[in-house]
């Protein structure tokens, strides 16, 4: 069980790095991957595996909204 927590913390850090890299380069793919990699450990630590299938949908919605705001400003 400790290995699962360590892997999820590494995935969380990787998600933050990809998130900021996607914002810096305005890359929708890296932003989506960063959001997905960030939300997986957060949702797992908060509620277990119940809401894990909804993470890609949530990441796509946030990516779409953010991309529209970046191009409009």
Residue, then its C-alpha position, 0 to 999 in steps of 0.5 A: x500500500x505504501x508503494x501505491x501512495x508513493x507512485x500517486x505522489x510522483x504522478x501528482x508532481x508530474x501532473x503539476x509539471x505538465x500542467x505548467x508546461x502546457x500553460x507556458x507553451x499553450x499546448x492543449x495536449x500537455x495541459x490535458x495530460x497534466x490535469x489528468x495526472x493531477x486529478x487521479x491522485x487527488x480524487x483517489x486520496x479524497x474518495x477512493x476509486x469511485x469517481x476515477x472514470x470521470x477524471x478524463x471528462x473533467x480534464x477535457x472540460x477544464x482544458x476546453x474552457x482554459x484554451x478558450x480563455x487563453x485565445x480570447x485574451 
